[in-house]
Amino acid sequence: MLALRGGSARRESLELDYDELVHLDAEDLAETGIKKAYDELLPQLGKYVSQPARVVEIIDEEAPRPPPRS
């Protein structure tokens, strides 16, 4: 979960704001959802950094995968 509030350059003003909470599900992220989740966070990140880092997902379709859950 990520929930930050600030906007000011002063560290002491940074506190958790649960109204701005973004839920990140580990299972969804593990199933090639990191780039999608990051892209959804970009507007929020833009409040804290002028140029958020670019994320590139590289998926190896030939890599072994765990069997599907039943």
C-alpha positions in Angstrom: 0.0 0.0 0.0 1.2 3.5 -0.8 -0.3 6.6 0.8 1.7 9.8 1.0 0.8 13.3 1.5 3.2 16.2 1.3 3.9 18.4 -1.6 6.2 20.6 0.5 10.0 20.1 0.3 10.2 20.0 4.0 10.5 16.5 5.4 8.6 17.1 8.6 5.4 17.8 6.6 5.4 14.3 5.0 2.8 12.1 6.7 0.5 9.2 5.7 -2.8 10.1 4.3 -5.1 7.1 4.2 -7.6 8.8 2.0 -4.9 8.7 -0.8 -4.2 5.0 -0.3 -3.4 3.0 -3.3 -3.8 -0.8 -2.8 -1.2 -2.9 -4.6 -2.0 -6.6 -4.7 1.2 -8.8 -4.7 -0.4 -11.5 -6.8 -1.6 -9.0 -9.5 1.8 -7.4 -9.5 3.5 -10.8 -9.9 1.4 -11.7 -12.9 3.0 -9.0 -15.1 1.0 -6.1 -13.5 3.9 -4.0 -12.3 4.0 -1.7 -15.4 0.3 -1.3 -15.4 0.2 -0.4 -11.7 3.2 2.0 -12.0 1.5 3.7 -15.0 -1.6 4.2 -12.8 0.5 5.7 -10.0 2.3 8.2 -12.3 -0.2 11.1 -11.7 0.3 10.7 -7.9 4.1 10.3 -8.3 4.1 13.5 -10.3 3.1 15.4 -7.2 6.4 14.4 -5.5 9.0 14.2 -8.3 9.3 16.3 -11.4 10.1 13.4 -13.7 9.2 9.9 -12.4 11.4 7.2 -13.7 10.3 5.2 -16.8 9.5 1.6 -16.2 10.0 -1.1 -18.9 8.6 -4.6 -18.5 10.5 -7.4 -20.2 8.5 -10.6 -20.2 10.3 -13.9 -21.1 7.5 -16.0 -22.6 9.8 -19.1 -22.6 10.7 -18.9 -18.9 9.2 -21.7 -16.7 6.0 -20.8 -15.0 4.3 -22.3 -12.0 1.3 -24.5 -12.7 -2.1 -22.8 -12.7 -4.0 -22.9 -9.4 -7.0 -25.2 -9.2 
